[in-house]
Amino acid sequence: MDLSAINPLLFVAGFLVAATPLIFAAIGELVVEKSGVLNLGVEGMMITGAICGFATAVETGSPLLGFAAAAAGGAVLSLLFAFLTQVALANQVASGLSLTLFGLGLSALIGQSYVGIKPPRLGDIDFGPLVDIPVIGPILFNHDIILYLGIALVAGVWAVLKFTRAGLILRAVGESHDAAHALGYKVKRIRTAAILFGGACAGLGGAYISLIRVPQWTEGMTAGIGWIALALVVFASWKPWRALLGAYLFGGITQLQLNLQGAGVAIPVEYLAMSPYIITIIVLVVLSADKSAAPASLGRTFHASN
């Protein structure tokens, strides 16, 4: 065992990368739940985005087109969920679970011919001399554009929810869809838009795994990140910045267990691999959620016709 082999700068930079897929998935699901909809299909949308982004990047040679395709793939799959829950008025929990199973199966089918292929690399942003700043430079200014987009997305969602009319309407629909409908708001349209946004974000998170974090295609490579995102939204009390901190917690623990494996720590690999999920859940439970922060209409079906 040689803990000196762990480079602190690379460790911190690594956990920023590890947290990014979770940031996209969690912030998208947060918006969905703020509208009063519970979508348990995050894992399915992420894995669909992972294969759509990977296949597109490989075929076109453009990682950015891959991310665009991933967002579209996640949104299209979420559209199926929107149809089931907002038009057919199906149970949200059952529909979300079905979406996850469908996404896992569909991605496995599409991805059969992409196993063992390396995707084109998305280069880091050139920050010039900022990269050379001691300590801070290598950690903060040596990443791809998608990582920074994830942080900007958190800030944007926070600002929209807190300061804009659109955010107020979204929160109103989530708190009381009947009251929002009585005021003339199109509840189903608003919820469908939120669902599509959540699907696109989940797709981006999945593509970040297959194109950046683990640049290859492997069946089931999202490995439960979608479920962690769902738990994170709840225990972050539906607050974007707390969700960001929770994502960094998970990313940090994930990166730490990889570094410990590399350092030869005498702990079975299986225990190290499961530790990020166990520790993250325990910490989030201990922190507890503000149950009053949950949208009052979360999970309830809106029956009035729009």
N, C-alpha and C positions, 0 to 999 in steps of 0.2 A: 504493500500500500504506500503510495507516494502522493500525499495531498498537495505537495508543492507543485505538482504538475498542473494544478488548476489555476489558470490565469484569471484573476478577478475582472479585468477589463473585458476579456472575451466572454466570461460568464455573464456579466451584466448585459452586454450587447446581445448575447445569445438568448437570454430570457425575454428581451424585447421582441425578438423574432418569434419565439415560442408562444408568446401571448397574443400575437396579432390575429391569428384565426379565431380565437375566442372572443376578441374585442369585436370583430365584425359580427359574429353570430349572436353575441349577447346584446349588442346595441340594436340589432335588427329585431330580435325577439322582444326587447324592451318596448320598442315602438308599437309592435303588434299587440302586446299586452296592455299598453296604455290605451289602446282603442277598445279594450274589453274582450279581446279574442285570445284564447290560449291555444297556441300551435305547438304540439309536441312533435312535429315533423322536422325540427331543425336539423337533426342528424341526417335525415334523408336528403334535405336540400343541400346540405354541405357536401355530401359525397357525390351528389349529382353535379354540383358546381365544380368539384375536384376533377371529375372525368371530362366534363365539357370544356373546362379551361385547359386541361392537359392535352386533350385531343386537338383542340383548335390551335394551341401554341405549337404543337408538333407539326401539324399539317401546314400551317401558314408561316411558321418560323418567327412569329411575333408573340411574345409573352403578354403584351398589352391587349392584343386581340383575344388572347386566351382568357384574360380576366374579364373582358367585356362579355365573352361567350359564357363564362361561369356565372356572371350576374344574371344574364338572360336565362340560363338554364335553371338556376335557383328560382327565379321569378316565375317561369313557366310552370314549374312543379308546384309552387305556392298557389298558382292560379287554380290548380285542381283542388287544393284545399279550400280556396275561397269559394269555388263553385259548390263544393259539398256542404260547407257550413253556412254560407250566406244566401245561396239560392235553394239548394235542396234541404237546408235546415237540418243537416245531419249532426250527430253528436261531435263536438269539437275534439274530445279526447280520443275517441275511436278513429276519427278522420286523421288526426295527427299521427297516431301510431301506424295507421295504414300507410300514410305518406312516407314514413321512415322505412318501413319494410319495402315499399315499392321503389324508393330511391336506392336502397342498398342492392336490390335485385337488378334494377335497370343499369346502375353503374358497373356492376360486375359483368353484365352482358356486353356493354359497350366497350369496357376496358380490356377485354380478352386479347385484343390484337396490339395493345400498347404496353404490355408487360415487358420490362427489360429495356425500354427506350428512354433515353435521356432527353428532356425538353430543352429548348433554347433558354439561355440564362438572361434574366432581367438585371441589367446593371444597376449599380448604386448611383444615387444622385451625387453630382460633383459639387461639393460645398467649398472647394478651393482650400484656402489656408485654414478654414475652420476645423478641418480634419486633423490638423497638426497641433491643435490645442491639447496640452497634456491632460490626460485622464478623460476629460469631457469629450474631446474630439472623436476618439475611436468609438466611444459609447453612443454618442448622440448623432454624429454627422457621418455615419458610414453605413447607410442603409438604403434600401430601394424605396421608390415612391409610394408603394402600396402600404408600407408600414406607417409612413407619415399620414397617408390618407385615412388610415384607421383612427389615429389620434384626432385628426381634424373632424372626422365623422362624429366622434364622441362630443367634441366641443359644439359642433353644429346642431346635433340633436338636442343637447342641453339648452342651447340658446333658443331653438325653435319652440321647444316645450315650455320654456319659462317666459319668453318675451314676445312671442308672436301670436297673432289671431289664429293661425293654423294650428299652433300647439294648443291653444285654449279650446278650440273646437274638438281636437282629437281627445283631449282629456275629458271634455264634457261628454263625449260619446262613451268613453270608457267608464265614467262615473254613473251615468244614467242615460241609457240609450232612448228610453221613452221620453224623457224630458228634452233631450236633444232633438228627437223626431218632432216633438210638439213645437219646437222653435223653428222648424223648417229645415233642419240639417238632414242630408241624405246619409243615414247611418250605414247602410250596407255599402254604399260607394266609398265612404270614408274608411270603413274597415277593410274593404277590398284593397284600397290603395296602401293601407298600412301593411297588409299581408304581403303584397307584392314587394314593398320596400324590404320587409323582413326576409323574404325569399332571396332577393338580390344580394343582400348583405351576407346571408348564410352561404350563398354561392361563391361570393368573393373570398370568404373565410376558407371554404373548402379548396379553392384554387390556390390559395396561399400555401396550403400544406403541400399540394402536389407539384407546384411550380417553384417554390422558394425554400420552404423549410425542409422538405424531403423531396428533392427534385426527381421524382419517379412516380410511376403508377403502381399501387398495390391495392388489391381488393380490401375494402373495409379500413382504409388508411386513416379515416377521421377518428377512429378508435375512441368513440364516446365523447368527443369534444362538444358535440351538439347537446348532449345530456348535461354536461357541466355548465354549458351556457344557460340552459333552462334553470338550473339550480341557482346560478349566479344572479340572474335577474331578480329572483324572489328574495334572496338573502342580501342583495344590494338595495332592497327596498325601492326598486324601480327608479333608482337615481343613476344617471349616466356616469358620473365621476366615480361613484362607489363600484359600479360595474367595471370600470377601467382598472381600478385598484385590485379588484378581485381577479381580473384577467392576469395582471402582473404577478399576483401571488401564485396563481397556477403555473404561469410561465416560468417563474423563478424556481419553483419546486421541481418542475419538469427538467429544466436545465441542470439543476443541482444533481438530480439522480443520474443524468447522463454523465456528468463530470465525475461523480463518485464511481460509476462503472469504469470509466476510463482510468481512474486513479487506482483501480484494483481493490476497492474496499471489500472486505470479507463478508459481504451480505449477498444472499442469493439474488440473481438478476431479477427474478420474478417479483420479489418483494420491493426492489427498487423501482421497477416499472409501474407497480400499482400504487406506490407511495404518493405521487402527485394527486391522484383522485381522492385517496383516503384523507390526506392531510388537508387538502383544499375544502372538502366537505365538512370536516370537523371544525376547521377555523370559521367557515361561514356559519355553521350552526351555532358555534359559541358566540360569534358576533350578533347573531340573531337578526331577524328581520322586523321592521316596523310594520306589523300587520295592518295598521290603519292606512299605510301607504298604498295598499293594493287597490286597483280600480274596482269600484263597487260592482260593476257589471261584468267583471272578468269571468269568462267561461259561459256566460248566459247567452242564449240564442235570442236574437231580435226577430219577432214574428210579424211586425207590422209591415205592410207592403210599401215600397219606396216608389 
